[in-house]
Amino acid sequence: MRVIGPNCFGVINMELGVVLPFFMINPEYIRRGNISLISQSGGIFYDTCMLCSCENIGLNKLISIGNKLLTHENDALRFLISDAGTHTIGIYLENFSDARELMDLALGTDKPILLLKANRSPAGEEIARFHTTALAGNDDVADAAIKQAGIHRVDSFQDMIDLFKVFSLPTLKGNRLAVISRSGGHGVVSADAVFRNGFELAKLSSTFFDGVKKKKLNVIRATNPLDIGDIYDISDYQYILEMALRESTVDGVVFVVTFSSESDSSKMHNFIKFTAQVSKLYNKPIAISLLTNREEWFSIKMAADIPIFTDVGTAIKSLSASYRHFKTKQLDVKQKYSNINRPGTIKTRRTESKEMMGVLETFDLLRNYKIPVAECEIVENPIQGREVAIKIGYPVVLKSVSPDIIHKTEVGGVKLNINTPDELDSAFNDIPGKQYLIQKMYPIGIEMIIGGRQDSEFGPVVLIGFGGIFVEVLHDTVIHVLPIFEKDAEAMIDRLKGSVLLKGFRGLTLPDRNALVSAIVNIGKLMIEHPEISNLEINPLIVFEQGKGACAVDARIIKKLET
């Protein structure tokens, strides 16, 4: 028999009426529903119970895992995924027990999984040595992995509560929303939120507006958002709402209601009940933003069979999670992340040191993985330099070779576009050092960075971004937990903010995107097959015009050594 804990809060099973936390919780405070929770913290376990109680959110099973000695989050998650009483799963974690297995579990279910991952400490070890480490800190990798797994990451308990609400509604299967508001101002605010969250305002048909006219209902403007500020009988809202749900162009409805409880109380209660019924009938979500006095608002919320939002922007943002979940689960993801080397599975001795691979060794390894590298040789003096430059062919580049010089341009360790032997001699005089790299000077292209690292929780990952000297300034990067395939590399490129530059922006030469995709995929293979590599960085990889490929002109690799 396996037990949970130690240092945990206990378990609650609302289906069986089992409430066994060590701290007293009155079962009457907890409404039974289909949302279950896994929490590493006992205090958060308790507080989430109370928050859900205040928001009239029904709970099913709650599992406090504490220090995770024998039972960890994946054990609990596996149980809840197979549990018929659980529809949505919330998780609070401070660390992952087996991050890749968690990804596989999430990808293997259609149930929404919400994760509040705390302990977002930045990676500190080799930030000065590698852009990749600075740009792919521990939490950045976790964030990328969580998205890959189709998990919804939340930043606060309130965010989790808001998503609990929206996932209790029918799933949003499209991006077209109808906004109905009793206030013109709220309609404008709602429209802003619609576009801010990537939605469209649905085009309502003439049949819809004709139906409104036949009922002699005075809408202020026959548009979407629909301003119904001149309609005072709340029972008429039901007619308008159901007509909107019947529209084939409407995927979901946002309804903003302000009312006076002194005159409309019973009718508003009836309207909320009707809303819950038609949402299920038409299988479309209705996000209600309700504004009234405190007592009436709480009374309606606690009696409602549909979640109630206060802020309409929050309601629409929450709907975006529902639509994102729908799109993610339409993808046929067959990849198993737990099949790849995971942290802790690589055999190393207790004491571990690291070293920088030599330049030529680094380039040879990249070449073995079909990544084109710059033609180059190491020399020690101008005489050798002249011989190599003639062999390679001018123009050339001269670089200082030293593991202690990380950013060569900052210390004058690079001379570009050297065209003659005299210019080469002058460059030798300007650059300090004992060894130098003579490298072919390549034509202008788009400079990219491709990096790889072994993350402490997720294992091998790859990073891409726009490279050169602007990499840390722009911070336009995308991370992917390995393995990676061509379609994944294409998606990474498209997610870059500057991806338009890779599509021939405003008359610029169209770059060789296929060469970039190939390089990304091959770096992924290299990182998987060489777990001894802790960090890898190509900066820059120059992507030439279409059909002319790409070339790595600078690269660094740090590998782990057993001692």
Buried (B, 14 or more C-beta within 10 A) or exposed (E): EEEBBEEBBBBBBBEEEEBEBEEEBEEEEBBEBBBBBBBBBBEBBBBBBEBBBEBBBBBBBBBBBBEBBEBBBBBBBBBBBEBEBBBBBBBBBEBBBBBBBBBBBBBBBEBBBBBBBEEEEEBEEBBEBBBBBBBBBBBBBBBBBBBBBBBBBBEEBEBBBBBBBBBBBBBBBBBBBBBBBBBBEBBBBBBEBBEEBEBBBBEBBEEBBEBBEEEEBEBBEBBBBBBBBEBEEBEBBBBBBBBBBBBEBBBBBBBBBBBEBEEBBEBBBBBBBBBBEBBBEBEBBBBBBBBBEEEBBBBBBEEBBBBBBEEBBBBBBBBBBBBBBBEBBEEEBEBBBBEBBBBEEEEEEEEEEBEBBBBBEBBEBBEEBEBBBBBBBBBEEBEBBBEBBEEBEBBBBBBBBBEEBBBBEEBEBBBEEBEEBEBBBBBBEEBEBEBBBBBBBBEEBBBBBBBBBBBBBBBBBBBBBBBBEBBEEBEBBBBBBBBBEEEBBBEBBEBBEBBEBBEBEEEEEEBBBBBBBBBBBBBBBBBBEBBBBBBBBBBBBBBBBBEBBBBBBBBBBBBBEEE
